[in-house]
Amino acid sequence: MKRDPQEPFWRIGVDEAKEMIDKACVQVVDVREQHEYAAGHIAGSRLVPLGTVLARAAELSLDQPMIMVCAAGIRSAAASEMVCALGWEEVYNMEGGMEEWTKRGYPVEK
């Protein structure tokens, strides 16, 4: 886990994300598009495409830390910036995204 002083969110690897998800202590927000999500996503994740994050922020819980996920970690970093600007404090960007998640053999749901 690392935090750039210029960013309001934490960067975590897929192993750290998996550990947090297994402990059921976070909400997972997938910011990819519907067709990407349908091809395989983390079980229990919520689809909120990047372009809708600001409009749908009220659907997200302020009570739980949030892991943002996309294909490689770029769109999720942008989404992390957005939700932090809206007041969320415990936001984690999963570096490597679903590409790295599947490379590690972690489970996906379709």
N, C-alpha and C positions, 0 to 999 in steps of 0.2 A: 504494500500500500504506500503510495507516495502522493504528495501534494505540491504542486507548483505554486509558489507564492502569488503568481499572477492569475491563478484560477481559483474559483470558489468551491470546486469539487475535488474529490479524491480520485486517483487513478488506481485501479486494481487489475490484477491479472485474472485469467479465467479460473485458476486454481483457488484463488482467494474468493472469487465470486461463487464458485461451486460450494465452498465451505460455508459461506454465509447463507446460501440458498438452502443447503442441507439442514442448517439450524433453524430454518423457517423464521428468520428474524428480519427479513427484508421483503420489499415489493420489487418485482422485476418488471421493468417497462421496456418493451421492444419498440423501437422507433422506426423500424423498417416499413416497407410497404406491404399491403395485404398479401400479394403473391409471394413475397419473400417469407413472410410469417407462415403462410400455408405450407411452404416447402419444408419447414422444420423450425421449431422454436423451443425454448425452455419451458418445461411444464409449469403451469401456473402463472406464466408471464401474461401481461396485459399489452395488447397491441394499441399503441398510440403513435401513428405515423408522425414523423418529425414535423411536417407541415401543419399538424393539428395540435401539437403539444400545448401551445398557449391557450387555444380555445377550449381544450379539454382538461386543463390543469385541475379543475374542481373535482374531477373523477379520481384523482390521486390522493392518497392518504398522507396527511402531515404527521401522523403518529408513528410511521415506520420509516426506517432508512430506505433509500431507493437505489437500485442498480439499474443504470441505463444501458441498453444493449442495441447494437445494430450489426451490420455485416462485418465491419472491421474496426470500429471504434471511433470513426470520424463523425458520423451523424449523431451518435450517442453523446459525444463530447459537446456538440452544439446544443443538444437537448438538455444536457446537464447544466450548461450555462443558463439556459432559459429558465429552468425550474429554480435554480439558485437565485436568479433575479426576482423571482416571485415569492421568495421567502423560505424555500426548503434549505436546510442546512446539512443534513446527512445524505449527500448524493455521491454515488460512486459510478464512474465510467468504466465499463469492462473493456479493457484494452485487448485488441485482437478480435473482438466481437464473436459472432457466431462461427466465423471461419476457424478461429482458434479453438473454440468450444468443440466443434465437431472433429477437428484434427486430434484433439485429446481423447476422443471417444466418449465424451460425456453424452448423456441421453438427450434426445430431442423428441418432441411430440409433433404429430402431423394432423 
